[in-house]
Amino acid sequence: MLKSFINAQKPGALDKFELTLGQYKKLVNLKIPLAFIIGDAQGGDNICGRSAYYNQDARRISQMCNATPSFYEGEIHKSCKLLNMNKIKTWVKNNKNDKLHNLMQSKHWQAFFDIDYGGCPGGVFTAACPPEALHALENGIILHCLKEVFQEILTPAQHCKLDQIVQTWTKLPCQKYLKSNYLEYPRLYFGDGISTITETSAVTKVGIMFALVIASITVKGKKVLTAAENPNFEDYSNMIYVFEMLLCYWSWLKKDTYWKWSDKQSMQLAEQAISTMLQNVQDLFPRSSGSN
């Protein structure tokens, strides 16, 4: 399949392509694009030639750039550099194995290097496998935050109390006949509670965080989260603040459009806002394990 894409993208390769539509035939000029197909993180790493290794001592933490685990501690965005496909291709040709090793990059030529990515310098690293919200946010930061709440902060008894609060919402008149929720709105209908986060879809985890925020600002929910053996009021407030930021970011990512291509200022403001949010997650609601 890749070979056919490569041949189709060569200049003049399909200048006389015969297209058949029923009983009619027509000569057309075609330029065949390679469509983006979403996959899991491991699949994206394999396409990009990156070793699928995710432990804390990994030499590289992203398939797009040269960031190392030490970058977790940094507060400045754009401190790493995006990978350049032509540079990686040159290293492979010239057997620069040390440089490839430092980036956890495979030392052999990949079929995806031959694809035309429309002049994007990152090529396969950015044009073909961009980061997406499912792994970076829904099954990433949001999942880790929920694990911290249910595995490190709340006791099993408090799980039950929190579940009971959420389950009462299903008995309210406006919820009784609710069968589904809007695609752009997190789920808030949990008849079985929210304390079980295993074997749940990524978008369901967003709904669990949303329900957790709503429950936390009720009188009963606040009592559960500010119990003596759990966070004090400052930690409780920080948790809500961070979760609200993550939910707002999730909603923002659902937009169809963002800013015009030439509007560099809006892009810089978005980058700074995301950087600030990530720093707040680390400072105000750190994990008990890993890189916090």
C-alpha positions in Angstrom: 0.0 0.0 0.0 2.8 2.4 0.9 4.5 1.7 -2.4 1.4 2.6 -4.3 1.1 5.9 -2.4 4.8 6.7 -3.1 4.4 6.0 -6.8 1.2 8.1 -6.9 2.9 11.1 -5.4 5.8 11.3 -7.8 5.5 14.2 -10.3 3.7 13.3 -13.4 3.0 9.8 -12.1 -0.8 10.1 -12.7 -1.1 12.7 -15.4 -3.0 10.3 -17.5 -5.0 8.4 -14.9 -8.1 6.7 -16.4 -11.1 7.0 -14.0 -14.0 4.7 -14.6 -17.5 5.7 -13.5 -20.0 3.1 -14.6 -19.9 3.0 -18.4 -18.0 6.2 -18.7 -14.2 6.7 -18.7 -12.3 9.9 -18.2 -8.6 10.9 -18.1 -7.9 13.0 -15.0 -4.9 14.4 -13.1 -4.7 13.1 -9.5 -2.5 13.8 -6.5 -3.2 11.1 -4.0 -3.0 12.2 -0.3 -2.1 9.8 2.5 -5.0 10.2 5.0 -4.4 10.5 8.7 -5.8 7.4 10.6 -5.9 7.7 14.3 -4.2 4.9 16.3 -2.9 4.2 19.7 0.3 5.7 21.2 2.3 2.5 20.5 1.2 2.5 16.9 2.2 6.1 16.4 5.6 5.4 18.0 6.2 2.5 15.7 5.3 4.6 12.6 7.7 7.3 13.8 10.4 4.7 14.4 10.5 5.5 18.2 11.1 2.7 20.7 7.8 2.1 22.6 9.3 2.6 26.0 7.5 4.7 28.6 9.3 4.2 31.9 10.6 7.2 33.9 14.1 6.8 32.5 13.1 7.0 28.9 15.5 9.2 27.0 12.7 10.8 25.0 9.2 11.5 26.2 7.4 12.5 22.9 7.4 11.2 19.4 7.4 14.7 18.0 10.4 16.4 19.8 13.7 15.8 21.5 12.4 16.4 25.1 13.8 14.2 27.8 12.3 13.5 31.3 14.1 16.5 32.7 11.8 18.7 30.7 9.0 17.7 33.1 10.6 20.0 35.6 10.8 23.0 33.3 8.3 25.9 33.2 9.3 27.4 29.8 7.4 26.2 26.8 9.2 25.7 23.5 12.3 24.6 25.4 12.5 21.5 23.2 13.0 21.2 19.5 10.7 19.4 17.0 12.3 16.6 15.1 13.2 17.2 11.5 12.6 14.1 9.2 15.3 15.0 6.7 17.9 15.2 9.5 16.8 11.9 10.9 17.0 10.4 7.4 20.6 11.8 7.0 21.6 10.2 10.3 20.2 6.8 9.2 22.1 7.0 5.9 25.4 8.0 7.6 25.1 5.5 10.5 24.9 8.2 13.2 23.8 5.6 15.6 24.7 7.5 18.8 22.5 10.4 17.8 19.7 8.1 16.9 20.1 6.2 20.1 19.8 9.4 22.2 16.4 10.0 20.6 15.3 6.4 21.0 15.1 6.4 17.3 15.4 3.2 15.3 18.6 2.8 13.2 17.0 1.6 10.0 15.3 3.2 7.0 11.5 3.3 7.3 8.9 3.1 4.6 7.2 6.2 5.9 10.3 8.3 5.2 9.5 8.0 1.5 6.1 9.6 1.8 5.5 13.3 0.7 4.2 15.2 3.7 3.5 18.5 1.8 6.8 20.2 2.8 6.3 19.8 6.5 9.8 19.7 8.1 8.7 17.3 10.7 7.4 14.8 8.1 6.3 11.6 9.7 6.9 12.9 13.2 4.4 15.8 13.1 2.4 15.6 9.9 1.5 11.9 10.0 1.4 11.4 13.8 0.4 14.6 15.6 -0.5 14.3 19.3 -4.2 14.0 20.0 -6.4 14.6 23.0 -7.3 11.0 23.6 -3.9 9.9 24.8 -2.5 13.2 25.9 -5.4 14.4 27.9 -8.4 12.0 28.4 -6.3 8.9 28.9 -3.3 10.9 30.1 -3.5 13.8 32.5 -7.2 13.3 33.4 -6.7 9.6 34.0 -3.6 10.2 36.3 -5.6 12.9 38.3 -8.5 10.5 38.8 -6.1 7.7 39.9 -4.6 10.1 42.5 -8.1 10.9 43.9 -9.5 7.4 44.0 -6.3 5.5 44.8 -4.3 7.8 47.0 -6.7 10.4 48.6 -10.1 8.7 49.2 -10.6 5.6 51.2 -13.0 2.8 50.0 -15.6 4.0 52.4 -15.4 7.5 50.9 -15.7 6.0 47.5 -19.1 4.7 48.5 -20.2 8.1 49.9 -19.1 9.9 46.7 -20.9 7.3 44.6 -24.1 7.7 46.5 -24.0 11.5 45.9 -23.6 11.1 42.2 -26.2 8.3 42.0 -28.9 10.5 43.5 -28.7 12.8 40.5 -30.2 10.0 38.3 -33.4 10.2 40.3 -34.0 13.9 39.7 -36.9 14.6 37.4 -34.8 16.2 34.7 -32.5 13.1 34.6 -35.1 10.4 34.8 -35.5 9.9 31.1 -32.0 10.8 30.0 -30.7 8.2 27.6 -27.6 9.9 26.3 -25.6 13.1 26.5 -24.5 15.7 24.0 -21.2 15.0 22.2 -19.8 18.3 23.2 -20.8 17.9 26.9 -19.2 15.5 29.4 -21.3 12.7 30.7 -23.0 13.4 34.1 -25.3 10.4 34.3 -23.7 7.6 36.4 -26.1 5.1 37.8 -23.3 2.9 39.1 -21.2 5.8 40.6 -17.9 7.2 39.5 -15.2 5.6 41.7 -14.5 2.8 39.2 -12.1 4.1 36.5 -10.8 0.8 35.1 -12.1 -0.6 31.9 -13.8 2.7 31.1 -13.6 4.7 27.8 -11.5 7.8 27.6 -14.5 10.1 27.2 -16.1 8.5 30.2 -13.1 9.5 32.3 -13.8 13.1 31.3 -17.4 12.6 32.6 -16.1 11.2 35.8 -13.9 14.2 36.4 -16.9 16.5 35.6 -19.1 14.6 38.0 -16.4 14.7 40.6 -16.2 18.5 40.3 -20.0 19.0 40.6 -20.1 16.6 43.6 -17.2 18.4 45.3 -19.0 21.7 45.5 -22.1 20.2 47.1 -22.4 20.3 50.9 -22.1 16.5 51.2 -19.4 16.2 48.6 -17.3 18.8 50.3 -17.5 16.9 53.6 -16.2 13.8 51.9 -13.3 15.5 50.3 -12.2 17.6 53.3 -12.4 14.7 55.9 -9.6 14.7 58.5 -7.6 12.0 56.8 -7.7 13.7 53.4 -6.6 17.1 52.0 -7.2 20.3 53.9 -9.3 23.1 52.5 -6.4 24.5 50.5 -5.7 21.2 48.8 -9.4 20.7 48.2 -9.7 24.1 46.5 -6.5 23.4 44.4 -8.0 20.1 43.3 -11.2 21.7 42.1 -9.2 24.5 40.4 -7.0 22.1 38.5 -9.9 19.9 37.4 -11.9 22.8 36.2 -8.9 24.0 34.1 -8.5 20.5 32.6 -12.2 20.4 31.7 -12.1 23.8 30.1 -9.0 22.7 28.1 -10.9 19.6 27.0 -13.8 21.7 25.8 -11.5 24.1 24.0 -9.9 21.2 22.1 -13.3 20.3 20.7 -13.5 23.5 18.7 -13.6 23.1 14.9 -11.4 26.2 14.3 -8.9 28.1 16.4 -7.1 31.1 14.8 -6.0 32.2 11.4 -2.8 30.8 10.0 -1.1 34.2 10.0 -2.2 35.1 13.6 1.0 34.4 15.5 -0.1 36.3 18.6 -3.1 34.0 19.2 -0.9 31.0 18.7 1.6 32.3 21.3 -1.2 33.1 23.8 -2.6 29.5 23.4 0.9 28.0 23.9 1.4 30.1 27.0 -2.0 29.2 28.4 -1.4 25.5 27.9 2.1 25.8 29.6 0.5 27.6 32.6 -2.1 25.0 32.9 0.4 22.1 32.9 2.5 23.9 35.5 -0.6 24.4 37.7 -1.4 20.7 37.4 2.1 19.8 38.6 2.2 22.4 41.4 -1.3 22.2 42.7 -2.2 18.6 42.2 1.0 16.5 41.9 1.0 12.8 41.6 2.3 10.6 44.4 4.4 8.7 42.0 6.4 9.1 38.8 7.4 12.7 37.9 4.6 14.2 40.0 
